[in-house]
Amino acid sequence: MQDFTLTTYKELLQELLANGYSFQTLQDFIQQPIEKAIIIRHDVDRLPGNSLKMARMENSENVNASYYFRIVKESYDDN
């Protein structure tokens, strides 16, 4: 069974940090790559409120990530 909760994601980030990994945006990695770098991009097309929770959690762990907000008819309902 797959666990996609914020709790599990936070545990993953903490484990990666404890093992010497750093998080960079793609732009930062291109300009100044570091060893053991991880680049995270979240694709957001539904439930943007969950993305805000994730971004706050990443910020509390000093993790850099990028968010791509995809707004197309098939994945967005403004009602």
Buried (B, 14 or more C-beta within 10 A) or exposed (E): EEEEEEEEBBEEBEEBBEEEBBBBBEEBBEEEEEEEBBBBEBEBBEEEEEBEEBBEBBEEEEBBBEBEEEEEEEEEEEE
